[in-house]
Amino acid sequence: MTKQTRTIDIAIGCGLAVAGIAIMRAGGRKAQRSPVHTHIDTARMFNGSSALLALSVLTDSATEHYRGSFDNPAMYTPLVVSTLALFAGLHGGSDRQPARHPVRNSIYAGAALAGIAGTGFHLYNITKRPGGWSWHNLFYAAPIGAPMALLLSGTLGAVAERLRDEPAHEPCLFGMPAGQALALVTSAGIAGTLGEVALLHFRGSFQNPAMYAPIVVAPIASALLVDAALAHPREHWFTRLWLRVTTALGFIGVGFHARGVARAQGGWRNWSQNLFNGPPLPAPPSFSALALAGLAALRLRETEK
């Protein structure tokens, strides 16, 4: 590895560390606010998590669909929808109003529908190939789990908008306390994201021991959120700690993926090829987005009776 590629790796790693610390410190400042504002702060955090997921989808789909030469006009859809969801999430993250925003709500609904449709397209892409359902096609055809990130982005955003309509005193979602419902939703999102990561790291034969990290950390985070949702509300300090570790894992993962690109022949000098064929840079922050949503859900859960 050349000195230039090492410098790029260090710069990327430092930038991601600073971003992760800033986001986690912002979440800590919100936790100090009056309990009456907790459900609005939780909604804002879910808007922010939706935005981070949308950014991941935008960059990943732009890269992968460009590599596919946008052979199908429908391949432009996730770029448009994820861009709208990104702006909706950024707007929602700064909005303290205790009422859903109709435009944001519509964008999130569209993102969820686009994620479902995209999953259908990717499933069709796998089945139409020679051999149909096979390990080779699961590894190298359109990634089956990628559009689900757009569905998750829309879901987190839509849930945030619905939460804004709830009263500050004992807000409810889906017939249960809001914190409990949000913890279960986030746990399911982490579990679903884990499936795609496990498949792709298995394809990579876990050649770097660090590739086991998300396989170990994410299931525990998902299980701890389920425990927080089903157990009697109390302070879950270990769950909070583990979710912060999961948040950091997502940002650190981008650094490892950048290192994977740098280690390919030509490194970053040959970025036009290695960026497409190397590990996907936008993928790991999906864990960070969901872990941050989990922290917000946990904060609300701990205030419930």
Order of alpha helices (4+ residues) and beta strands (2+ residues): alpha-alpha-alpha-alpha-alpha-alpha-beta-beta-alpha-alpha-alpha-alpha-alpha
